[in-house]
Amino acid sequence: MPLYALALFAALLGYDQLGFRPEPADATLWTVSIAIKIAVALAWWRLCRRVTNNWSDPGITRSINRLYRFGDAYGPATVLLFLLDLALGTLAATRNLMGDLILLDELAALLPTLLLLTWRWVPYEPIDRWLREAVMTRRMIEGQPVYPSGSRTQYVTDQLRHQLAPILLPMVLILGWLETLNLLNPAPTTGLILMITGVAVVMLLAAPLILSAWRTQPVGPGELRDDLEALCARQGVRPGGFRLWITEGRLANAAVLGLAWPLRYVLISDTILDHLPKSQVLGVLAHEVAHVRERHALWLGLGTLVVAWGIELALYVSPFGEALVEAATAAQPDTNQVLLLATLPILVALPWILAMGFLSRRFERQADAAGARELSAHLAPDAQTITPEAADTMCHALGQVASLNGMNPARFMWRHGSIHERQVHLRSLVGKPHDQLPIDNLITSIRRSIIVAGILGIAIGYTTGMIG
């Protein structure tokens, strides 16, 4: 869901900040758009109800698989419906109704889509509760801690906190800052400096903003804090603090929030500490710290920026781009021009999303390998290669996290891949030298490719006259 929320704000920026502002379309098209949203919501509710009401049915597996397939398509379908709304003139209609107010008109235009995204969790809550209670029953028999399931309201609120808030909070501030600059209308150079400065400040403050939405508390002095400090020191990462992530069994995860010290925090959930042995906790934390040490967020941003620039160059030099400009500047775009504007975000977003998924999954594998390397040094201090024990411990940690979160290990996820694929990759590293892991060599090649592609993109921009 975070990726889809990001796509929604990217679409808003693309249509509004770049000047694509079609006028409101015919009422019939609006009716069709609303009807499609209602149909998607009802179809999801019906599938969830079918699974909920037929737990003991021998054919329940087929219904669950159908539910998961629809769930995988739910997020992309929501984004596409929002793109259709924008092409139909959502922003113009909203501003005609309430005026061009900073942030308020954009958020009003976005509200129906955010409600549709939120609806995904409402009928699914009984299924999630059933899966978690099955896991908790087994763990209770094993003598491990268990937690109350909580209400549907708590479940939906937790999903909003942990999946949408990390995107919504910084993106709303960035969008508001860009709107303010448009209102102030500074000189181009001044405007560019102010824009970059404002976005940088928001990104630096993102970690405290996100923590304000999550329930956390500082990790006090003791063995856990000593282990965290030692791990960060070995990895050359300087955090601003360590936080216990209070989820009451609803989320098994760890994370590092923040771009730089002192606004960088290492988080670990209570569920992880309650259910994983110390060696697996170390592997999970080493995975998260590796994301910081390898600057994955920076390279992910640069990679997707290079892809976005390449798409913009392609549109600039192609006849298709000229047709888009004509459609965007038309006082009353015809049906073909509306459809053309509707396809623009898809053409722009699809390569961007593909690139983000590709890079993110490779970065996850490198972080997994870093966790196995840390465990090798921990379990066998004299080992110079990834040991079988380290790979198995890391694999078991991934499996435990998947189980605690009610995830199917074979299910593919766009940003992370499947747990099973990651476990296979980890076991393939056994016997490989710590400083010659194939995934590290691949990431080095990817970074060089991003740099070369960026330089070529800038050169082509100057050659074609897009820059300067």
N, C-alpha and C positions, 0 to 999 in steps of 0.2 A: 503493500500500500504506500509506503513512503515514496517509491518511484513514481507512482501515479499522481500523488499529490504534487510532486515536483513538476511533472509534465503539465499539470493544470496551470500552475503559475508560469511556466515557460510559455505556454500558449497565450496566457494573458499578456505577458510582456511582448511576445511576437506580434500580436494583433494590435495592441495599443501603443506601445513604445516605438514600434517601427512604422506606425502609420497605417496599418491595415484596419480600417474602421468602416465596414460596410453598414449601410443604413438598414433599419428594420425591414424584414421581408414580409411577404403576404401572411395573413393570419392563418391560412390553411397549412402552411409549412410549420408554423409554430405549434399548431394542433398536433401535427404528425410527430414533431419532436417530443412533445409532452407525452403523447400516447406511447411512444417507444420506451421512454423512461419508466412509465407505469408498468408496461409489459415486462421489462427487465426485472423490476422490483418484485412483481407478482410471481414471475417464473422462479426466482430465487427462493421466495417464501414457500412456494409449492414444493420445490425439491427438498428444502430443509424439513418441511412438515412430513413429507413422505418417509424420509429417513427416521425422523423422530418417532413417528407412529408405528414403525415396523421394525423395531430392534431385533425381534426374534424371527423375522421372516427369513427363510433360507436364501432368498434372492437379494438380501440386503446389501451384499457386496457390490452387485451391479448398480444399485441405487446410489451407494456411496461413491463409486467411481464416476457416475454421471454427475453427482453433486460437485466433486472435485474438478472435473473438467469445466463445468459451468463456472465454478469459482475462479478458476484460472483465467477465464475469459471476462469475468465481471469487471475487473479493474480496467483493462484495455477498452472494453465497451463503454465504460463510464467516461473515459477520456475522449473517445471518438464522439460521443454524444455532446460533450462540452464543445468540441471543435465545431460540430454542426451548429450548435447554438451561436457560437461566435460568428460563423459565416452568415447566419441568419440575422445578425445585427443585435445580439444581446446587449452589448455595451451601449450602443446608441439608444436602444429602447429604454434601458435603465436610466441613462442620463437624461433622456427626454422626460422621464417621470420624476426623478429626484435631483437632477442637476449633476454637474461634473465636480463632485466633492472628493477631496483627497481620501482614497482608500474605500470610502463607503459605497460608491457605485460599483467598484470592482468586486468587493466582497458580496454585495447584493446579487450581482450577476453570477457569482460563483456559488452562492448558497445552495441552490437546488442540486447542483452536482455534488457538493460536500455532503448533503443529506443522503443522496443516493449511495455515496461511498460508505457513509456511516450505517446505512440500512443493512449492508452486507453482514454486519456482526449481530444484528438484532435477532433474526430467526435462527442464526447458526449457534447461538449461545447454548441451547440444550445439548447439541451434539458435542460441542467442546467440553461441556461439563461431564457428559457421559464418558468421553475418552479420558479425561483427567481423573475421574473417580475410579475408572478401571485401573489406571496406573497407581493411584494412591492406595487402592485396596491391596494390590500386590506389595507395595512398599510397607503398608501397615503390618502385613503378615511377616515381612522381613524385619520388623522392628525399627523401621526408619520413620522420620517425622512425616506427618501428614497435616494438611491444612483444610479448612472449610472451603466449600466451593464458591460461596459468595452469590450475590444476586445477579440478575441479568443487567441491571443498571451498573453494578460494579464492573462487570465484564466489559460492557461497551465503553464505560469511562476509561478503563485501563487501556483498551485498544486505542482510543483517541489520544490518551497521554503518550503512549509508547510508539505509536505508528504514525499519527498525523502531526502531533505537536512538534516533534523535532524538525519537521519541514515547515509547518504553518507559521510558527513563531518567527524564525529569521526571514522567511520569504515575505511575510506581511510587512515587516519593517523595511525590507529592501524595496518592495513595491511602493510603500508610502514615501520613502526617500526619493525615489525616481519621480513620483507624482509631484512632490514638493519642488523638485528641480524644474520640472516642466512648468509649474506655476510661476516660479521665480524667473525663469528664462534667462540664465546667466550667459555670458559670452561662451562660445564653443570650448575654448581651452579651459576656462574656469569651470565650466559645467562638467567637462571630462574629469578634471582633478577632483571636484566635489563628489562626482558619482563614484569614482574609484575609492576615495577616502571613506565615504559613507558605507559602501558595501564591505570594505575591509573592517571597519569598526563593528558592523553587525556580525560578521563572521567571527571576529575575535570574542564578541560577547555571546555567541551562540551557546556555548557550554553552560554559563550561568543561567541563560534563559531556559534551556531545556531542563536543567536541574530544578528550576522553580516549578516545573510541571510534574516532575517525578518525585516520589517519596524516597529520600535518601538521608543518610546520616554519616558523619565522619567515622572512619575506622580508627578506633582508639589504640593506644599502645598495647602491644602484645605480639604473639607469634605471627598472626596474619599480617599485621603491618610490617613486621620485620622481614617477612618473606616478600612482600610487595616491594619494599624499598630495595632489598637485595636484587630482586629480579630487574627492576628498572635501572639500577646501577650497572648490572652486567650488560644490559642492552643499550646503555648510553641514552636513556630516555629520562627527562626531568619532568615529573608531574607536579602540579600545584597542590594536589591532595588526593587522598584515597577515600572513596565513599562506598558505604554499604547500601545496596539497592534493595529497598524493601518492597517485595512483590507478594508475600504471603503465599508462595507456591504457584503463582499464576504465570511466572516467567523465569526460565532458567537461562541466564545470559550473563555476559560480561562485556564491558565496553571501555573505550578511552575517548572521552569527549574533550574537544578543544584543540585549537591549532598550535598554541604555544604556551609555555610557562609564563605567568603563574595561573593562567586560565585554562589549564589542562588537568583533567581529572580521570583517575582510574576507578572504574566502577565494577563491582561484582555483586550479583544478586544473592539474597539469602537462600534461595532454592539451590543454587550451585553449592554453597557452603554446607548445606544440610545433607545433600545427597551424594556428592562426589568425594572420593578419597583425595588426600592431599596431593598425590602425584598428578591426578587428573585435573585438579584445580590449577596446579602449576602450569600444565599444558594449555589450558584454556586461557589463562592470563598471559602466557608467553605469546600465544596467537594474537591477542589483542594488542599487546605492546609492540609486536612486530609490525603491525599496521602503521604505527607512529614512526618506528625506527626506519622503515623503508619508505616513508613519506607517500603512502599509497593514496591518501586523499589528494595530495598535490598532483601526483601523476595522473590520477583519474580525472581531475579537473582539466589539466593540460591536454590530455588525450581527447576528451570530449570537446574541448574548445577548438582543437585543431580540426576535428571532424566537422564541427559547426561552421568553421571558417571555410573549409573545403566545399561544404554545401552552398554557402553564400556565394563563393566564387563561381560555382557551377551555374547557379541561378543568374548571376550577373552577366555571364558571357553567352547565355543560351537564349533562344527566342522565347522559351517558356517563361523566363524571368520578365521579359518585356510584356508578355500577356498578363502576368501577375500584377505588374505595376499599373497597367491599364485598368484591370479589374478593380484594384484597390482604390484607385483615384476616381472611378466612375461615380457620378452623383447618384444614379439609379442603376446598379449593376443588373444585367439580365440573368436568366437562370443559369446559363453556361458559366458566366463569370462568378456567380455564387458558388457553383460546384467547384470551380477552379480554386477559389479562395478556401473552400472546405478541404481540398486535397493538399493545400500548401503545408499545413502543420504536419500532416501525415508524411509527406515527402521529406520534410525537414527533421521530424522527430524520429522516424524509423531508423535511419542510419545512426543517429545519435544514440538511440536506445540500444541498438545492436552493439555499437562500440562500447557503451558503458557496461553492458552485460559481459562482453568478452573480457574487458580489462578487469572488471570486478571479480569474475570467477578465477582468473589467473592470480590476482592478488590474494584471494582467499587461499589458494593452494600454496602460495609462498608463505603465508602466515601459518598455515598448517605445518609446513616443513620446518618453520622456525620453532614451532612448539615441539616438534619431534626432536629437533637439534638440542633445544634446552633440556628436554627430558633425558636425552642420551648423556649429556654432561652431568645431569643430576643423578641418574641411576648407575652410570658407569663412568666415573670421572676421567678415566684413562682412555676411553674410547675416542677414536678419531673419525668414526663413521656412525651413521644412524643405526642404532641397535634394534633387533626385533622387539625387545621389551619396550623401548621408547615408542616405536611405531604402533604396537598393540595398545599401549596405554593411551596414546593420542586418539586412536580409533575408537576405543571404548569411551573416551570422554565425549567424542562427537556423538556416538550412539546414545549415551546417557542424556545428553542435552536434547537430542531429538525426541527421546522417549518422554522426558519430563515436559516438553512443550507440545506433546501430542502430535508430533510430525511423523510422516511416513518416510523412512530413510531412503526409499527409492524415488521419492517425489522430486522432480527437478524444480529448482528455484532460479529465477532469472539472474539474480545478483550473486548467488552462492553456489549454484549447481546442486546436485543431490548429495546427501550425506554418504550414500553408498559409493559414488564416484570419488569423493574425497578420501574415503577410507582405502579404496583401491590404489589411489595415487600415493597415499602415505606408505602402504606396504611395499610399493615399488621402489621406495627410497632406501630400504634396508640394505646396508653394506655400502652405501654411497658416502664418499668423504664429505665432511661438514662444509668444506669450502668449495665443493664442486658439484653442488646439487643441480640437476637439470633445470628445475623451475627457476633457480636464481639466474642461470644463464639465459633462459627465455625472457625473464623480466628485464634483464640488461639489454637484450636485443630490442624489446618493445620500447624501452625508454629512448634508445638511440633512434628508433624509427619515428617516434613522436617528435624529437628534436629536428630531424631531417625534414619531416613532412611540414613542420611549422615554418622552417626557413624557406622551403620551396613555396609554401602558401603565401608568405609575405612577398617573396620575389615575384610570384605570378600576379599578386595584387598590384604591385608597382608597375609591372609590365602592361597590364590591362587597363591601368588608370583607375582602378578601384580605390587605391591608396594614393594620396597626394593630389 
